[in-house]
Amino acid sequence: MAKSRNSLLGVGGQRKKLSRAEQQGAGSARESDRKAAEDKKQELVRKMRERAAAAGAAPAQDAPAGS
């Protein structure tokens, strides 16, 4: 008889190994690194939007009004 291929063993990805500190609820440096990276990204996006808004507003002021 052929093997059944209906088993769902291993479906859904793998769980990451938790360190002893993470198991006790202390968290990890990985999470704080992610938050710091996210904060940097948000700051960069904000600066880029400000620059784009300033660059977009500058040519509009230089354009002649009678066109």
C-alpha positions as CSV (number, residue, x, y, z in Angstrom):
1,M,0.0,0.0,0.0
2,A,1.3,3.5,-0.9
3,K,2.2,6.1,1.7
4,S,-0.5,8.6,2.4
5,R,0.5,12.2,1.4
6,N,-2.3,13.8,3.4
7,S,-0.2,14.6,6.5
8,L,0.0,18.2,7.4
9,L,3.2,17.7,9.4
10,G,5.4,20.8,9.1
11,V,2.8,23.0,7.4
12,G,2.8,26.6,8.6
13,G,6.5,27.4,8.9
14,Q,8.8,26.9,11.8
15,R,8.9,28.7,15.1
16,K,12.0,30.5,16.2
17,K,13.9,29.2,19.2
18,L,13.3,31.3,22.2
19,S,16.2,32.2,24.5
20,R,15.9,31.6,28.2
21,A,15.3,35.4,28.7
22,E,12.5,35.4,26.1
23,Q,10.9,32.4,27.7
24,Q,10.8,34.3,31.0
25,G,9.3,37.4,29.4
26,A,12.4,39.6,29.5
27,G,12.3,40.1,25.8
28,S,15.3,40.3,23.6
29,A,17.8,42.7,22.1
30,R,16.4,41.7,18.7
31,E,13.1,43.5,19.4
32,S,14.8,46.7,20.5
33,D,16.9,46.6,17.4
34,R,13.8,46.3,15.3
35,K,12.2,49.2,17.0
36,A,15.3,51.3,16.6
37,A,15.5,50.4,12.9
38,E,11.8,51.2,12.5
39,D,12.2,54.6,14.2
40,K,15.1,55.4,11.9
41,K,13.1,54.4,8.8
42,Q,10.1,56.6,9.9
43,E,12.5,59.6,10.5
44,L,14.0,59.1,7.1
45,V,10.6,58.9,5.4
46,R,9.5,62.0,7.2
47,K,12.6,63.9,6.0
48,M,12.1,62.7,2.5
49,R,8.5,63.8,2.4
50,E,9.5,67.2,3.8
51,R,12.1,67.6,1.1
52,A,9.7,66.5,-1.6
53,A,7.1,68.9,-0.4
54,A,9.6,71.8,-0.3
55,A,10.9,70.9,-3.8
56,G,7.4,70.6,-5.1
57,A,6.4,74.0,-3.6
58,A,9.5,75.9,-4.8
59,P,8.9,75.5,-8.6
60,A,5.2,76.4,-8.2
61,Q,6.3,79.8,-6.8
62,D,8.7,80.5,-9.6
63,A,6.2,79.7,-12.4
64,P,4.5,82.7,-14.1
65,A,0.9,83.2,-13.0
66,G,-0.3,84.3,-16.4
67,S,0.0,81.0,-18.2
